[in-house]
Amino acid sequence: MTFSSSKNAVNSSKQQLLQLLETLLCGIIGGAVFTVLHLPLAWMLGPLTAVFVWKLIAKRELHWLKSFKNGGQMVLGYSMGLSFTIASAKQIGHQLPSMAIVTVLMVAFGLAIAFLVAKFTGMNLPSAVMGTTPGGLSQMVVLSEEIKGADTTVVTFMQTIRMLTVIFIVPALSIHAFSGGGIQNSEPASGMVTQAASSGFFHVLLVVAIVLFITACAVHFKCPTPWIIGPLLTAAIMTVSGFETPQLPPILIVVAQLCLGVHLGLGIKINRLANWKRLLPFSIVSGLLIVGFSLVLAYGLHIVYPISMTTAFLCIAPGGLPEMGVTAHTVQADVSMVAAYQLFRVFFILFIVPIFLRWIFGRQDALEKAAKAL
């Protein structure tokens, strides 16, 4: 019995290893194809597309390690944190009121779209609201489990389509429409240059140890997206305080994007929803409307503050922090400003929006019970 169990465990491990290698190969091919075609975010969107298409067409069972995703987020978070300077920190402080205003407006616009989606599709309002709120995919799925009446499967599908709409359209607009089809020069790019060449081995180890410790604390205290916020805040604090922070080699950024792209591709599971074809057009249209509204707000931000249209758009665009941060780094926008706006929305949606939604839907539930009692 023990021998049989051991043999099954070995076979399972071999199968997972082969699935892992197949997934990795698929991601590398996708990234290479997108690179050759000069498509935006080639090493994140390429693996995402390749893994999703291969899984859908070939009906293959793919495997990816959670540690790869977490490691990729840590690398991207650290690289974003390096862009923070004392000047950018002061600028962020001055724009806190604007962060609050645009975040509230984005959430309110998402709620308005939710009412329309619920009306035309016949789905219940909690599911529509959680599906259109411009937050991160994983965060909104988790929150939907806490909101009474929300269908997690529907929320996952709608948020996935919205996320795909955003991360394919926003980088393309940022690179080709606002930055003239190339990379724009920006002051934050110089902030990414550090004294890595003079960093000793033990100094690098010390920085790694500090980053790991802060990230572990963020995970322990259940911070939102801890694997990216921990390294980002650590690198930002060290950079602003004048501590020598080693620069990451470009190949490591590519690997991090690949790890995240593969994870996102594997997370798309349209077969779990029976009526996905009916919901698909509404999800796409709602995603496009939210992107369009963020463009309007970005133009206002660009007029009010001395920041480029690219930076303003990426600050407000309803994508996730990793995706918008990578895009900002690619077009050399103000990464610190983009990270600050995206982080503010993450915390607002995670801590303020749930309280509001529980109050709204709690009142609605109480009114329905009262009406039934009469």
N, C-alpha and C positions, 0 to 999 in steps of 0.2 A: 504493500500500500504506500509506504514511504517512498520507495523507488519510483513507483508510478507517478506520484505527486511531484517528485523532483524532475522527472523526465518531462512532465507537462509544463512545469515552470521554465525549464530550459527552452522548450519549443516555443513557449509564449514570448520569452525574452528575445529569441532569434527572430520571431515574426515581427515584434515591435521594432527591432533594430533594422530589419529590411524595410518596414514601413517608414521609419524615420529617414533612412537613406533615400528612399523614393521621394519622400516629401521634400527633402533638402535639394535633391537633383531637380525636381519640378520647380522649386523656388529659384534656383540659380538660372535655369533656362528662362524663366519668366523675366528675371531681372536683366539678363543678357539681351533678350529680345527687345525689351522696353528701352534699354540703353542704345542699341543699334538704331531704333526708330526715333531716338531723341525725345521720348515722352517724359513728362514731368514725374518726379519722384520715382525714377525707374526701379530702384532697388527696394521700394516698399509696395508700390502699386503693381509692379511686374510679378513678384512672387504671389501677391494677393490674387491677381487675376488668374495666373497659371494654376495655382493650387485649387481654386474654386472650379475652374473649367475642367481640369483633369478629374477632380472628384465627381463632378456632375456627369461628364461624358463617359468616363471609364468605369464609373461606379466602384472606385477603389476605396479601401479603408486606409486612410492616411493617419500618421501619428506624429506628434510634435511635443517636445518636452516643455512643461510650464516654466522650467528654469531658463530656457532659451528666451522666452517672451520677457520674463522678469529681467534677465541680463540685458536684453536689448533696450528695455525701458530705462534701466539704470544708466547705460552708456549715453542714450539720447538726453536724459535728464541732466546728467553731468555736463554734457556739451552745451546745453542751453544755459545752464547756470554760469558758465564761463563768460557769457556775454554781459553779465551785470557789472556795472561800474557805479561809482558814487554819483556821477552825473545822471545816469539812468535811474538810479534809486530815487533821486530828488524829483526827476520828471514823473516817475510813477506816482510818487506821493501827491504831486500837484493834480494828477488826473484821476484820483480816487473817486471824486464825485461823478466824473464822466463814466467810469467803470460801472458804478451803481446804476446810473441812468440807462445806459445802453443795454445792460444785462436785464433790467426790469422790462424794457421795451421789447427785447428779444423774447423773453418768456411770455409776455402778454400777447405778442404776435403769434407765438406758438399755440397759446390757448385759443385764440380766435380761429386759427386753422383747425384746431381739434374739434371745435363746435361744428364747423362745416363738414369735416370728415365724418363725424358721428351722424350728422343729419343725412348725408348722401349714401353712406355705407350701411347704416343701421346698427353699427356696433355701439356698445355702451360708452358713455362719456369718459369714465376713468381710463379705459383702454386707449381711447383716442388721445386723451391728454398726455398720458405717459408715452405714447408713441410719437407725438409731435414735439414734445418739449426738447429744446436744443441743448441737451446734455450729452455726456459720453454714453456710449452703447452699454457698457457693463454697469455703469452707475444707474442708468434708467431701468435696466432689467431688474436689478436688485431692489430699487425703490418700488417698482411695480408689484413686487411680492408683498409690500407693506401696505399698499393702497387697496382697500376693499373694493371688489368688483373688477379690478384690472386683470385682463387676460395676459399672462406673461408671454405666451407664445405669439400673440398678436403684437405685443409691445416689442418683442425681440425682432420680429420681421420688419415692422415699420421703422424701428431705429436703425436696423441694418441697412435698409434701402436708403434712408436719409443719410447715414454715414457714408455709404458708397457714392451717393450723389455729390456730397460735399467734398470728399477727398479726391474725386476725379475732376470736378469742375473748378474748385478753388485754386489748386496749384496751376492749372492751365491758364486761368484768368490772371493770376498773380505774375506768372512768368511771361505770358505772351501779350496780355492786354495792358498791364500797368507798368511793367518794367521794360517795355519795348522789345520783348522777345529775347532778352538776354539777362545778364546779372547786373543788378544796379549796385552802384557804389554807395556805401553807407558807413557812417561812423562806427556803428556797433561791430562791423566786421573787423576793425582794428582791435576792438576789445577782445576778440577771440584769440589774438596772438599773445601768447604767454612765453615765459622764460623756460620752456620745457627743455631746451637744449642744455641748460645749465643745471637742471634738476638731477640730483643724485639718486641712486637706486633706493637708498633708505628713505629719502624724502618722498619718493613716489609711493613706497610702501606705507608711509605714514598717511599720505593723502587717501590711499585706498582703504586703509583701516578706519579713518574718520568717516569716509563716505559709507562704508559698510555698517558702521555703528549707528550713524544717524538714520540710515535706511531701515535697519533692524528696529530702531525705536519707532519709526513711522509705521512699520508693519504691526508692531506690538500694540500700539495705541490706535490701530485701525483708522489711520488717516486715509482720505480718498486718494486713489492711485498712488500708494506709498512708494512703489518701486521707481517712480519717476520724480515725485515731489521730494523724497529724501535726498537723492543725489543733486537735484536742481538747487534746493535751498542750501545744501552744504557747499556746493561750488560757488553759489552766489555770495554767501557770507564770507567765504575765504577770499574770493576775488575782491569784494568791496573793502575788506579789512586790510588788503595789501599782502595777504599770504600768497606765496608762490604756488600757482596751480598748474600742473603739467597739462600740456595740450594733447588731445587724443589724435592718433594717426588716422588719416582719412579712411583707410581700409576697415578700421574698427567701426566707424560710423556706417559704412556700407553693410557690414555684417549685422549691426544692430537694426538697421532698416529692414534687412531681409528677414530677421527673426520676427520682427513685429508684423511684417507683411504676410508671412506664412500663417502666423497666428490668426490674423484677421480673416484670411481666406478660409481657414478651417472653421471659423466661427459662423460662416454663412450657411444656414441650414433651412432652405426654403421648403424642403419636403416635410417639415413638421407641421406645416399649416395647409389645411385642405383647400381653403378658398384664397390662396396666395395670388392667383391670377386676377381676382377681383380687387384685391387690395393693392396690387402693384402700381397701377396708374395713379391712384390717390396718394400713395407713399412717395412716388417720384415727383408728382406735382407739388405736394406739400414741401418736399425737400428743396425744390427749385424756388418756391415762393420765399422760403426762409433765407435762402442764399441771396435772392433778389433784395429782400428787406435789409439784410446785413450790408449789402452794397450801398443802399441809401444811407444807412447810419454811418458807414465808413466814410462816405463823402462828407457828411457833416463833421465827423471827427477830423478829417483831413483839412477842412476849412478852419476849424476852431484852433487846432494845435499845429505846430510846425513839424508834422510827420508826413511821410510819403503816403500816397494812396495805397500802395502795396502793404505797408505796415498797418495802416488803419484797417484795411480789409481783413488781414490775417488776425488782427486783434479781435474783431467782431465775428468773423466767420464761425458758424456753428459746428465746427469740427472738434476733434479731441485735441488735447494739449500736445501729444506726441506728433500727430499728423501736421498740425499747424506750425509747431516748432520746427519740424524738419523742413517744411516748405519755406519758412522764414529764413532758415539757415541757408537753404539752396539759393534763394534770390538775394541774399545778403540784406534782408530787411532788419529792423530793430528787434532782434530775438528776445531781448529782455522785456521790451514793451509787450510783445505778443504773448510771451509767457505770463506776464502779470495779468493781462486782461483775461486770458484763458483760465488761469488759476482762480481769478476772482469769480468767474462764472461757475466754475466747478464747485467752489465752496458755497456760493449762493444757492445753486440748484440742489446741492446735497443737504444743506442745513436749513435754508429758509423755505424753499418751495414745498418740501414734504409737509411742513407744519401748516402751510396755507392750504394744500390739497386735502390733508386730513380734516381740516376744519370745514372746507367747502363740501366734500363728499360725506362727511359726518353729519352735517346739517341736512343734506339732501336725503340721506338714509333715514334720519329722524323724522323728516317731513313725510316721507313715503310710509313709514310705520304708523304715523299719526293718522294719515289719510285712510289707511287700511282699517285702523281701529274704529274710525267713524263709519 
